[in-house]
Amino acid sequence: MTVTVCIGSSCHIKGSRMVVEELQNLIGENGLNDKVELSGTFCMGKCQQGVCVTIDDKFFSVTPETVKDFFTKEIMEKA
Amino acid sequence: MRKFDTKVQHLKYKVLREVAKNAWNDTLYDKLLDIPKVIAPGPQPTMRCCVYKERAILGERVKLAMGGDKENPNPIEVIEIACDECPVGGYEVTNACRGCLAHRCEDVCKFGALTFDNEHVAHIDKSKCKECGACSRVCPYTAIVSRKRPCQNACKVKAISMNESKAATIDNSKCISCGACVYQCPFGAITDKSYILNVIDMIKKSQEQKKYKVYAIVAPSISSQFTYAKLGQVITGLKELGFHTVIEAALGADMVAESETKELVEKGFLTSSCCPAFVEFIHKNFPDIVPLISHNPSPMTALAKYIKGLDKSAKVVFIGPCTAKKLEAQREEVKPWVDAVMTFEELQALFDSKDMEITSLPEGVLDNASYFGRIFARSGGLSDAVAEGIKEFGFTDFELKAVPCDGIEECKMALLKKSKGVLDANFIEGMACVGGCIGGAGCLTHGEKNKAEVDKYGREALEKTISDALAVIR
């Protein structure tokens, strides 16, 4: 699966760096590097709902606080 | 509300705005010949001897606003009929000479070029004068002035001379496209070609970002521009124009700061490669130093490459203070990444071509880079960033000796010393414009506060270190 995190200005301010770093760590720790591709994009056009993340084409709104739950529910279980 | 420094810029802007307005409406080819008349309606002339000459010159400006002479690769061009053929006498004694007794001018002249008539008034023997200006500097009455043309004065690389008809002409083998002459010519006879039509076309054909997305990369010197509005409003304005999103070129600068630091530590000596006019200057004047130029792309190109790596069909437009970037974008290694280059002047014209009132727009955000990426916009910023890179990337045993060169004359001095083997430094930061990018010819305004504005903008960045800014793109 491809997980894309928005790194545009609006999401950046809302903490996309923390989300990216946390996802990188979690993917590594859980040995998912082969199954999950982490990618970036500048703006998904839903700035209000940042940090914007998509898994394949499905949209999620994630924050640095919720990133762990998001990983467990949407990535760990499905990858 | 001050939008521009000079009326020449304002005139250029009016032409750009009119061309853009028609391009958005698909009426450019019908209205093309009417544009000069719209700007100079007459019957009284307001700038030149008659309204017909004004319109003829405006016709030439329209051509330049539409991309100018396609055969000439230089983005800077002379509008011959607009050149007022200023006097070119060099140093001359004016009637302010009081015929004093001291004769400092005579004493300081190493070439014996000063003589005195019966009234003790000084005269300069043109066959002996070397135009050094020493006499002018010592005269207590400032009676000796240089009658050099403003364009020639501005051109520190001596690329401007006169042709047979006494109009200014640019030697492309010397010109570095910095735009100093563009900004300095009081008649607006030298202008940078505009590619706004390409930008408008790109935006229109994207069909509101459905076919492909158009990204705007904005130079950090924007922090000293559009001072009548808030930066966030300018960002919203860009999106209203039809750009998909706006990204800081300073993020590209963070990328460069990292790779430049590593390259410097590895090689032991480097010159910077951010400023395209400086790079061009080395190629044209110091071929021996060319191998020592950093192999990094400029921040603009580094970021454009990154964007196109994420989004294959992306179109990238760089918006900045720089006319030389228009040259850089034509280079083979840059062409695939940067689709068009625009100046802040041209951006103002685009806003107004859509009658957009920037000051009444909501504030968007722009935050992609670190403090260090952002301060690339002013002289010394790149050296500061490399010093920081050395700390952050663990090269603390490397002793950085940077020479930040502020303006092409300082660049020339440092390069000369390097070529003679007497430069006590291992890093040359070259910025062709005095002050750095904030002194660029494509800026709307130039002022003493600009440096402070850039530093302030730098401090406002969410990320404080280069590594943190780069963490999202790994």
Contacts between the chains, C-beta under 8 A, distances in Angstrom:
chain1	res1	chain2	res2	distance
A	5	B	472	7.8
A	7	B	368	7.4
A	7	B	472	4.4
A	7	B	473	6.8
A	8	B	245	5.5
A	8	B	247	7.3
A	8	B	368	7.6
A	9	B	235	7.7
A	9	B	245	7.9
A	9	B	246	7.3
A	9	B	247	7.6
A	9	B	248	7.8
A	9	B	364	7.6
A	9	B	365	4.5
A	9	B	366	5.1
A	9	B	367	4.7
A	9	B	368	5.9
A	10	B	364	7.9
A	10	B	365	5.4
A	12	B	367	5.4
A	12	B	368	6.0
A	12	B	462	6.6
A	12	B	472	6.9
A	13	B	365	5.9
A	13	B	367	5.3
A	13	B	462	6.0
A	16	B	472	5.9
A	17	B	463	7.2
A	17	B	468	6.7
A	17	B	471	5.2
A	17	B	472	5.0
A	20	B	471	6.7
A	20	B	472	5.1
A	20	B	474	7.9
A	21	B	471	5.9
A	24	B	474	7.6
A	39	B	310	7.0
A	40	B	310	6.0
A	40	B	472	6.5
A	40	B	473	6.4
A	41	B	310	5.8
A	41	B	311	7.1
A	42	B	215	6.7
A	42	B	244	8.0
A	42	B	245	5.1
A	42	B	247	5.6
A	42	B	307	6.7
A	42	B	310	7.2
A	42	B	311	7.9
A	43	B	244	6.5
A	43	B	245	3.8
